[in-house]
Amino acid sequence: MPEVREPLVSVSTRGGELRGFLVEGAAPGPVAAFLGVPYAQAPVGPLRFRAPEPVEAWNGVRDALGFGATAPKRPYAAPLDALLPDPDVAGRNCLNLNVWAPWPPPPPGEPGTTGRPVMVWIHGGSLVHGSSAVPVYDGEAFARDGVVLVSLNYRLGIEGFGVFPDAPANLGLRDQLAALTWVRENIAAFGGDPERVTVFGESAGAISLAALLASPLAKGLFHRAVLQSGAPMALPLDRARRTTEAIAAHLGVAATARALSAVPAERLLDAQTEVTGKGSPLTGGHSFQIAVDGEVLPRDPFEALREGASADVDLLMGTNTEEYRLWFVPSGLTERIGRLALRAAAWKTKVPARTVRTYRTRRPGEKPGELLGALATDKLLRVPQNRLADARAAGPGATYVYEFGWRSPVLGLGACHALEIGFVFDTLDRPGTEALTGPDAPRPLADAMHSAWVRFAATGDPGWRPWDGSRPVMTFGRPGDDGPTVVESPREEELRAWGV
């Protein structure tokens, strides 16, 4: 969290006047931060399982000097809790956001001046963890480089992604839409251009953003998008409801919003953790997923995007080379999986035998657990992203693809899931970042990656050619390369084994 010091600064929004602060030591020019700004009413009491309501205006000046309340959640389970800091900020109104902006804003309406590009961050965490208060998400570097950076909180777990017969689905997505609406209506006061908004997210944040790209309710709220380690993914309503039903059964109550709203928050979190503790799209079991609800998300987001939804939105997307290592290595799963387990897992997840053979041939020194991880990474992320890029290649919006390959020395994590975030935000020096990167992460690589994201937000061009038939991929930190390098059709044989 930035250190709060004088002088304080203020800005007028539609809800009222906010008091923020100048970030000490920001360079080359002043940066102002406004933290914990409400974008909707607190989702408590009768609003707990309802769509977000507009924030009520206030009189006087409201302090925005510290991070707002985080959504109800539990910490990551060991051993991930040591690798992924997840602050818990007490309070009732978790529907809040933060703004970092170059200061002062350009004079409104002055001839020759335009608003600055805006970037809005949606955090990940499997839809049950995370918040905008995580230190690696600090927006100072973006503001330093001329971008107005917004990060937001949204409801998590059963309160954000439960499916009920008596409440709207996808409440967490509705929260994100409410935050983006707030940005459209207020960001000009901070010097941002509401017509140049780029939304970016990682993991569950990227999956959420892919759903927003497919949602008619998000039309016009943003103009560019960045999907980091996430692809379009959603479940039919009846399948998404199963996790809610399992939690209700665990508690011995009806699977309705009315019944669950009577359960104390701590008991509900305990039940949620017990039911979903071992579930994920990778391992199966119960987990929270975005639902095709007919309103926020009328149809499967991958099919909608492949058939032209948001075709005019410029898109940057990519993955880390060894995503699976965050999930497999700390838990010891990489070592426990043998050849029979690999074969059984491939059969269960419907990976073709020829695809497994191709990976085994192309990766002769890898263990069965590493092969399974590579297959899972590509099935969930790289293959759908490539298919989406192919489908968008002839559209009006440009599509760019990247891969992050720098390998962390920590615990053998390699180029694992979430490792790129500190490089994108240029926050390698923030508390907790070293847990993933180690103490000697290369700053030039952070400079290159962060600059590419800034260029994309400002111009729509991150600095390499858009996707075409040659499938250019900008690789950041590829072993053996001194700097970012464009590679055409990396690991083409493995992609062909999936029919891509």
C-alpha positions as CSV (number, residue, x, y, z in Angstrom):
1,M,0.0,0.0,0.0
2,P,1.4,3.5,-0.8
3,E,2.4,5.5,2.1
4,V,-0.1,8.2,3.0
5,R,1.4,11.6,3.5
6,E,0.6,15.3,2.9
7,P,-0.3,16.9,0.7
8,L,-3.8,15.7,0.2
9,V,-5.7,16.3,-3.0
10,S,-9.4,16.2,-3.9
11,V,-11.6,15.6,-6.9
12,S,-15.3,15.9,-7.5
13,T,-17.2,12.8,-8.7
14,R,-21.0,12.3,-9.3
15,G,-21.3,10.9,-5.8
16,G,-19.5,13.7,-4.1
17,E,-16.0,15.1,-3.4
18,L,-13.2,12.6,-2.6
19,R,-10.0,13.3,-0.7
20,G,-6.9,11.3,-1.9
21,F,-3.2,11.8,-1.5
22,L,0.0,12.3,-3.5
23,V,2.2,9.2,-3.6
24,E,5.5,9.9,-2.0
25,G,8.5,9.5,-4.3
26,A,6.5,9.0,-7.5
27,A,8.6,10.0,-10.6
28,P,8.9,11.6,-13.1
29,G,5.8,13.5,-12.0
30,P,3.2,13.5,-9.2
31,V,0.8,10.6,-8.8
32,A,-2.4,10.8,-6.9
33,A,-4.1,7.8,-5.3
34,F,-7.8,7.5,-4.3
35,L,-8.4,4.3,-2.4
36,G,-11.5,2.5,-1.3
37,V,-13.9,4.5,-3.4
38,P,-17.5,3.0,-3.3
39,Y,-19.0,2.3,-6.7
40,A,-22.2,0.7,-5.4
41,Q,-24.0,0.3,-2.1
42,A,-22.8,-2.3,0.5
43,P,-24.1,-5.7,-0.4
44,V,-25.5,-6.5,3.0
45,G,-28.9,-7.1,4.5
46,P,-31.6,-7.1,1.8
47,L,-28.9,-6.2,-0.8
48,R,-26.7,-9.3,-0.1
49,F,-27.9,-11.4,-3.0
50,R,-29.2,-8.7,-5.2
51,A,-27.7,-6.9,-8.2
52,P,-25.5,-3.9,-7.1
53,E,-27.4,-0.7,-6.4
54,P,-25.9,2.7,-7.3
55,V,-23.9,4.4,-4.5
56,E,-25.8,7.1,-2.7
57,A,-24.3,10.6,-2.9
58,W,-22.7,12.1,0.2
59,N,-22.3,15.5,1.6
60,G,-18.9,17.0,2.4
61,V,-15.6,15.4,1.6
62,R,-15.1,11.6,1.7
63,D,-11.7,10.3,2.6
64,A,-10.2,7.8,0.0
65,L,-6.9,7.3,1.9
66,G,-6.9,3.5,2.4
67,F,-8.0,0.3,0.7
68,G,-11.7,-0.5,1.2
69,A,-13.2,-3.6,2.6
70,T,-12.4,-6.9,0.7
71,A,-15.1,-9.4,-0.2
72,P,-15.8,-12.1,2.4
73,K,-13.2,-14.9,1.7
74,R,-10.8,-17.3,3.3
75,P,-7.0,-17.3,2.8
76,Y,-5.4,-19.5,0.3
77,A,-4.7,-23.0,1.7
78,A,-1.1,-24.0,2.4
79,P,1.3,-24.1,0.6
80,L,-0.2,-21.4,-1.7
81,D,-0.8,-19.0,1.2
82,A,3.0,-18.4,1.4
83,L,3.2,-17.6,-2.4
84,L,0.1,-15.5,-3.0
85,P,-0.5,-12.7,-0.5
86,D,-4.2,-12.1,0.0
87,P,-4.9,-9.2,2.4
88,D,-8.2,-9.2,4.3
89,V,-9.6,-5.7,4.9
90,A,-12.5,-5.6,7.3
91,G,-15.7,-3.7,6.5
92,R,-19.1,-4.0,5.0
93,N,-18.8,-2.4,1.6
94,C,-16.6,-4.6,-0.5
95,L,-17.9,-2.9,-3.7
96,N,-15.1,-0.4,-3.9
97,L,-12.3,0.6,-6.3
98,N,-9.0,2.4,-6.4
99,V,-7.7,5.1,-8.8
100,W,-4.1,6.0,-9.4
101,A,-3.7,9.0,-11.7
102,P,-1.0,11.4,-13.0
103,W,-1.6,14.6,-11.1
104,P,-2.9,17.1,-11.7
105,P,-5.5,16.1,-14.4
106,P,-5.4,18.0,-17.7
107,P,-7.7,21.0,-17.7
108,P,-11.2,19.9,-18.9
109,G,-12.2,21.3,-22.2
110,E,-8.9,23.1,-22.9
111,P,-8.3,23.1,-26.7
112,G,-5.7,20.5,-27.7
113,T,-6.0,18.4,-24.6
114,T,-7.5,14.9,-24.3
115,G,-8.0,12.6,-21.4
116,R,-5.4,10.0,-20.6
117,P,-5.8,6.3,-21.4
118,V,-7.5,4.3,-18.7
119,M,-6.8,0.7,-17.5
120,V,-9.1,-1.2,-15.3
121,W,-7.8,-4.3,-13.4
122,I,-9.9,-7.3,-12.5
123,H,-8.1,-9.6,-10.1
124,G,-8.0,-13.3,-10.2
125,G,-8.3,-16.0,-7.4
126,S,-10.6,-18.7,-8.7
127,L,-13.6,-16.5,-7.9
128,V,-13.1,-17.2,-4.2
129,H,-9.8,-15.4,-3.4
130,G,-8.1,-12.1,-4.1
131,S,-8.8,-8.3,-3.9
132,S,-7.5,-5.0,-5.2
133,A,-5.4,-4.6,-2.1
134,V,-2.8,-7.2,-3.1
135,P,0.5,-5.2,-3.1
136,V,1.6,-6.5,-6.5
137,Y,-1.5,-4.7,-8.1
138,D,-0.3,-1.2,-7.0
139,G,-1.1,1.2,-9.8
140,E,1.7,3.8,-9.3
141,A,3.9,2.6,-12.2
142,F,1.0,2.9,-14.6
143,A,0.1,6.4,-13.4
144,R,3.8,7.3,-13.6
145,D,3.7,6.3,-17.3
146,G,0.6,8.4,-18.2
147,V,-2.2,5.9,-17.5
148,V,-5.1,6.3,-15.1
149,L,-5.2,2.9,-13.4
150,V,-8.4,1.6,-11.7
151,S,-8.5,-1.6,-9.7
152,L,-11.7,-3.0,-8.2
153,N,-13.2,-5.5,-5.8
154,Y,-16.2,-7.7,-6.5
155,R,-18.2,-10.3,-4.6
156,L,-16.6,-13.7,-4.4
157,G,-17.7,-17.3,-3.8
158,I,-21.4,-18.0,-3.1
159,E,-22.2,-14.3,-2.7
160,G,-20.8,-13.5,-6.1
161,F,-21.3,-16.6,-8.1
162,G,-23.9,-18.7,-6.4
163,V,-26.9,-19.8,-8.5
164,F,-30.3,-19.5,-6.9
165,P,-33.9,-19.7,-8.0
166,D,-34.8,-16.5,-6.2
167,A,-31.8,-14.2,-7.0
168,P,-29.9,-13.0,-10.1
169,A,-26.9,-15.1,-11.2
170,N,-23.4,-13.8,-11.9
171,L,-23.6,-11.1,-9.1
172,G,-19.8,-10.8,-9.3
173,L,-20.0,-10.0,-13.0
174,R,-22.7,-7.5,-12.3
175,D,-20.5,-5.9,-9.8
176,Q,-17.8,-5.6,-12.4
177,L,-20.3,-4.0,-14.8
178,A,-21.3,-1.5,-12.1
179,A,-17.6,-0.6,-11.5
180,L,-17.1,-0.1,-15.3
181,T,-20.2,2.1,-15.4
182,W,-18.7,4.1,-12.6
183,V,-15.5,4.5,-14.6
184,R,-17.4,5.7,-17.6
185,E,-19.3,8.3,-15.6
186,N,-16.5,9.5,-13.3
187,I,-13.1,8.9,-14.8
188,A,-12.8,12.2,-16.6
189,A,-12.6,13.9,-13.2
190,F,-9.3,12.1,-12.7
191,G,-8.0,13.0,-16.1
192,G,-9.0,9.7,-17.8
193,D,-10.6,9.4,-21.2
194,P,-13.9,7.4,-21.0
195,E,-13.5,6.6,-24.7
196,R,-10.1,4.9,-24.2
197,V,-10.7,2.3,-21.5
198,T,-8.7,-1.0,-21.5
199,V,-9.8,-3.7,-19.1
200,F,-7.3,-6.3,-18.1
201,G,-7.4,-9.3,-15.8
202,E,-5.6,-12.5,-14.9
203,S,-6.8,-16.0,-14.3
204,A,-10.4,-15.7,-13.0
205,G,-10.2,-12.0,-13.8
206,A,-9.4,-12.8,-17.4
207,I,-12.2,-15.4,-17.5
208,S,-14.6,-12.8,-16.1
209,L,-13.4,-10.3,-18.7
210,A,-14.0,-12.8,-21.5
211,A,-17.5,-13.1,-20.2
212,L,-17.9,-9.3,-20.3
213,L,-16.6,-9.3,-23.9
214,A,-19.5,-11.6,-24.7
215,S,-22.1,-9.7,-22.7
216,P,-24.4,-7.3,-24.3
217,L,-24.6,-5.4,-21.0
218,A,-20.9,-4.4,-21.3
219,K,-21.2,-2.8,-24.8
220,G,-19.4,0.5,-24.9
221,L,-18.0,0.2,-21.4
222,F,-14.4,-0.6,-22.6
223,H,-12.6,-0.5,-25.9
224,R,-9.6,-2.8,-25.5
225,A,-9.0,-5.9,-23.4
226,V,-6.1,-8.0,-22.1
227,L,-6.6,-11.7,-21.1
228,Q,-3.7,-12.9,-18.9
229,S,-3.7,-16.7,-18.4
230,G,-7.5,-17.0,-18.9
231,A,-9.8,-18.0,-21.7
232,P,-13.6,-17.8,-22.3
233,M,-15.2,-20.3,-20.0
234,A,-18.7,-20.7,-18.5
235,L,-21.2,-23.4,-17.5
236,P,-24.9,-23.9,-18.3
237,L,-27.0,-22.7,-15.4
238,D,-28.0,-26.1,-14.2
239,R,-24.4,-27.3,-13.9
240,A,-23.2,-24.0,-12.3
241,R,-26.0,-24.5,-9.7
242,R,-24.5,-27.7,-8.4
243,T,-21.9,-26.0,-6.2
244,T,-24.6,-23.9,-4.6
245,E,-26.7,-27.0,-4.0
246,A,-23.8,-28.8,-2.4
247,I,-23.1,-26.0,0.0
248,A,-26.7,-25.7,1.0
249,A,-26.9,-29.5,1.5
250,H,-23.7,-29.3,3.7
251,L,-25.5,-26.7,5.8
252,G,-28.8,-28.5,5.8
253,V,-30.8,-25.6,4.3
254,A,-32.6,-25.0,1.1
255,A,-30.5,-23.9,-1.9
256,T,-32.1,-20.5,-2.1
257,A,-30.8,-17.0,-1.5
258,R,-33.4,-16.5,1.2
259,A,-32.3,-19.5,3.1
260,L,-28.6,-18.9,2.8
261,S,-28.9,-15.2,3.7
262,A,-30.0,-16.4,7.1
263,V,-26.8,-18.3,7.6
264,P,-24.1,-16.4,9.5
265,A,-21.3,-15.2,7.2
266,E,-18.5,-17.2,8.9
267,R,-20.5,-20.4,8.9
268,L,-21.3,-19.9,5.2
269,L,-17.6,-19.3,4.4
270,D,-16.7,-22.5,6.4
271,A,-19.2,-24.6,4.3
272,Q,-18.0,-23.0,1.1
273,T,-14.4,-23.8,1.9
274,E,-15.2,-27.4,2.8
275,V,-17.2,-28.1,-0.3
276,T,-14.9,-26.3,-2.8
277,G,-11.5,-26.9,-1.2
278,K,-10.3,-29.4,-3.8
279,G,-12.4,-28.3,-6.8
280,S,-11.2,-26.4,-9.9
281,P,-11.6,-26.5,-13.6
282,L,-8.4,-28.5,-13.7
283,T,-9.1,-31.1,-11.0
284,G,-12.8,-31.3,-11.2
285,G,-15.0,-31.3,-8.1
286,H,-17.1,-28.4,-6.9
287,S,-15.9,-24.9,-7.8
288,F,-17.5,-21.6,-8.6
289,Q,-17.9,-20.8,-12.3
290,I,-19.5,-18.1,-14.4
291,A,-22.9,-19.2,-15.5
292,V,-24.7,-18.8,-18.9
293,D,-27.7,-17.0,-17.3
294,G,-29.5,-15.6,-20.4
295,E,-29.0,-12.0,-19.3
296,V,-25.5,-11.0,-18.3
297,L,-24.2,-13.9,-20.4
298,P,-26.8,-15.0,-23.0
299,R,-24.7,-17.9,-24.4
300,D,-21.4,-19.7,-24.1
301,P,-18.7,-16.9,-24.2
302,F,-16.2,-18.8,-26.4
303,E,-18.8,-19.5,-29.1
304,A,-20.1,-15.9,-28.9
305,L,-16.6,-14.4,-29.3
306,R,-15.6,-16.9,-32.0
307,E,-18.7,-15.9,-33.9
308,G,-18.0,-12.1,-33.7
309,A,-19.0,-10.7,-30.3
310,S,-16.7,-7.7,-29.5
311,A,-15.0,-8.2,-32.8
312,D,-14.3,-4.4,-32.8
313,V,-12.4,-4.6,-29.5
314,D,-8.7,-4.8,-29.7
315,L,-7.5,-7.8,-27.8
316,L,-4.2,-8.8,-26.2
317,M,-4.0,-12.2,-24.7
318,G,-1.4,-14.8,-23.6
319,T,-0.2,-17.4,-21.1
320,N,2.8,-18.3,-19.1
321,T,4.9,-21.2,-20.5
322,E,4.5,-23.4,-17.4
323,E,1.2,-22.3,-15.9
324,Y,0.6,-25.7,-14.2
325,R,3.7,-25.5,-12.0
326,L,1.9,-23.2,-9.5
327,W,-0.8,-25.8,-9.1
328,F,1.4,-28.9,-9.3
329,V,4.8,-28.2,-7.8
330,P,4.1,-26.8,-4.3
331,S,1.6,-29.6,-3.6
332,G,4.0,-32.3,-4.8
333,L,1.6,-33.4,-7.5
334,T,4.2,-33.3,-10.1
335,E,6.2,-36.1,-8.3
336,R,3.2,-38.2,-7.4
337,I,1.8,-38.7,-10.9
338,G,3.0,-41.8,-12.7
339,R,2.4,-43.1,-16.2
340,L,-0.8,-44.9,-15.2
341,A,-2.2,-41.8,-13.5
342,L,-1.3,-39.7,-16.6
343,R,-3.1,-42.1,-18.8
344,A,-6.2,-42.2,-16.5
345,A,-6.3,-38.3,-16.2
346,A,-6.0,-37.9,-20.0
347,W,-8.9,-40.4,-20.5
348,K,-11.0,-38.6,-17.8
349,T,-10.5,-35.2,-19.4
350,K,-10.9,-36.5,-22.9
351,V,-7.4,-35.7,-24.1
352,P,-6.9,-37.7,-27.3
353,A,-4.2,-40.5,-27.0
354,R,-2.4,-39.1,-30.1
355,T,-2.1,-35.8,-28.3
356,V,-0.5,-37.5,-25.3
357,R,1.9,-39.3,-27.6
358,T,2.9,-36.1,-29.3
359,Y,3.7,-34.4,-26.0
360,R,5.7,-37.4,-24.8
361,T,7.7,-37.4,-28.0
362,R,8.3,-33.7,-28.0
363,R,9.3,-33.6,-24.3
364,P,11.4,-36.7,-23.8
365,G,12.9,-35.6,-20.5
366,E,9.7,-34.7,-18.7
367,K,8.1,-36.6,-15.9
368,P,4.5,-37.9,-16.3
369,G,3.3,-35.1,-13.9
370,E,5.0,-32.5,-16.0
371,L,3.4,-33.9,-19.1
372,L,0.0,-33.9,-17.5
373,G,0.6,-30.3,-16.4
374,A,1.6,-29.2,-19.9
375,L,-1.5,-30.9,-21.4
376,A,-3.8,-29.3,-18.8
377,T,-2.3,-25.8,-19.4
378,D,-2.8,-26.1,-23.1
379,K,-6.2,-27.6,-22.9
380,L,-7.5,-24.9,-20.6
381,L,-5.6,-21.9,-21.9
382,R,-3.3,-22.0,-24.9
383,V,-5.5,-24.0,-27.3
384,P,-8.7,-21.9,-26.7
385,Q,-6.7,-18.7,-27.0
386,N,-5.2,-19.8,-30.3
387,R,-8.6,-20.8,-31.6
388,L,-10.0,-17.5,-30.6
389,A,-7.1,-15.6,-32.2
390,D,-7.6,-17.5,-35.4
391,A,-11.3,-16.7,-35.4
392,R,-10.7,-13.0,-34.9
393,A,-7.8,-12.6,-37.4
394,A,-10.0,-11.1,-40.1
395,G,-12.1,-8.9,-37.9
396,P,-12.0,-5.2,-37.4
397,G,-10.3,-5.4,-34.0
398,A,-6.6,-6.3,-33.8
399,T,-5.5,-9.4,-31.9
400,Y,-2.1,-9.8,-30.3
401,V,-0.7,-12.8,-28.5
402,Y,2.2,-13.1,-26.0
403,E,3.9,-15.8,-23.9
404,F,5.8,-15.2,-20.6
405,G,8.7,-17.6,-20.2
406,W,11.0,-16.3,-17.5
407,R,11.5,-19.1,-15.0
408,S,11.3,-18.3,-11.3
409,P,14.0,-20.0,-9.2
410,V,11.6,-20.3,-6.2
411,L,10.7,-23.9,-5.4
412,G,11.2,-24.9,-9.0
413,L,8.1,-22.9,-10.0
414,G,9.5,-22.0,-13.4
415,A,7.3,-19.9,-15.6
416,C,4.2,-20.5,-13.5
417,H,0.7,-19.1,-13.2
418,A,0.6,-15.5,-11.9
419,L,4.3,-14.9,-12.2
420,E,3.9,-12.3,-14.9
421,I,1.8,-9.9,-12.8
422,G,4.7,-8.2,-11.1
423,F,6.3,-7.6,-14.4
424,V,3.1,-6.2,-16.0
425,F,2.5,-3.8,-13.1
426,D,6.3,-3.1,-12.7
427,T,6.0,-3.9,-9.0
428,L,8.8,-6.3,-8.4
429,D,9.8,-4.2,-5.4
430,R,6.4,-4.5,-3.6
431,P,6.0,-6.5,-0.5
432,G,5.2,-10.2,-1.2
433,T,6.2,-10.2,-4.8
434,E,9.5,-11.9,-4.1
435,A,7.5,-14.9,-2.8
436,L,7.0,-15.9,-6.4
437,T,9.9,-14.2,-8.3
438,G,12.7,-14.5,-5.8
439,P,15.0,-11.5,-5.0
440,D,16.7,-11.1,-8.4
441,A,13.9,-10.9,-11.0
442,P,15.1,-9.0,-14.1
443,R,14.0,-5.4,-14.1
444,P,14.6,-4.9,-17.8
445,L,12.0,-7.6,-18.5
446,A,9.5,-5.8,-16.3
447,D,10.3,-2.5,-18.2
448,A,9.6,-4.2,-21.5
449,M,6.4,-6.0,-20.5
450,H,4.9,-3.0,-18.6
451,S,5.7,-0.7,-21.5
452,A,4.0,-3.0,-23.9
453,W,0.8,-2.9,-21.8
454,V,1.0,0.9,-21.6
455,R,1.4,1.2,-25.4
456,F,-1.5,-1.1,-25.9
457,A,-3.8,1.0,-23.7
458,A,-2.6,4.2,-25.3
459,T,-2.6,3.2,-29.0
460,G,-4.0,-0.3,-29.4
461,D,-0.5,-1.6,-30.5
462,P,1.7,-3.3,-27.9
463,G,4.7,-3.2,-30.2
464,W,4.6,-6.3,-32.4
465,R,2.5,-7.3,-35.4
466,P,-1.0,-8.6,-34.9
467,W,-2.1,-12.2,-35.2
468,D,-2.2,-13.6,-38.8
469,G,-1.6,-16.8,-40.6
470,S,2.0,-17.0,-39.3
471,R,0.8,-16.8,-35.7
472,P,3.3,-14.4,-34.2
473,V,3.7,-14.6,-30.5
474,M,5.8,-12.1,-28.5
475,T,7.8,-14.1,-25.9
476,F,8.9,-12.3,-22.8
477,G,11.8,-14.0,-21.0
478,R,12.2,-17.0,-23.3
479,P,15.2,-19.0,-22.2
480,G,18.2,-18.1,-24.4
481,D,16.8,-14.7,-25.5
482,D,18.2,-11.5,-24.1
483,G,15.0,-9.6,-24.6
484,P,11.4,-9.9,-25.9
485,T,11.4,-11.9,-29.1
486,V,8.6,-12.6,-31.7
487,V,8.3,-16.3,-32.4
488,E,6.1,-17.6,-35.1
489,S,3.9,-20.6,-34.3
490,P,5.7,-21.8,-31.2
491,R,5.3,-25.5,-30.4
492,E,3.3,-26.0,-33.6
493,E,3.4,-29.8,-33.5
494,E,1.7,-29.8,-30.1
495,L,-1.1,-27.5,-31.3
496,R,-1.7,-29.7,-34.3
497,A,-2.2,-32.6,-32.0
498,W,-5.2,-30.7,-30.6
499,G,-6.5,-30.0,-34.1
500,V,-5.6,-26.3,-33.9
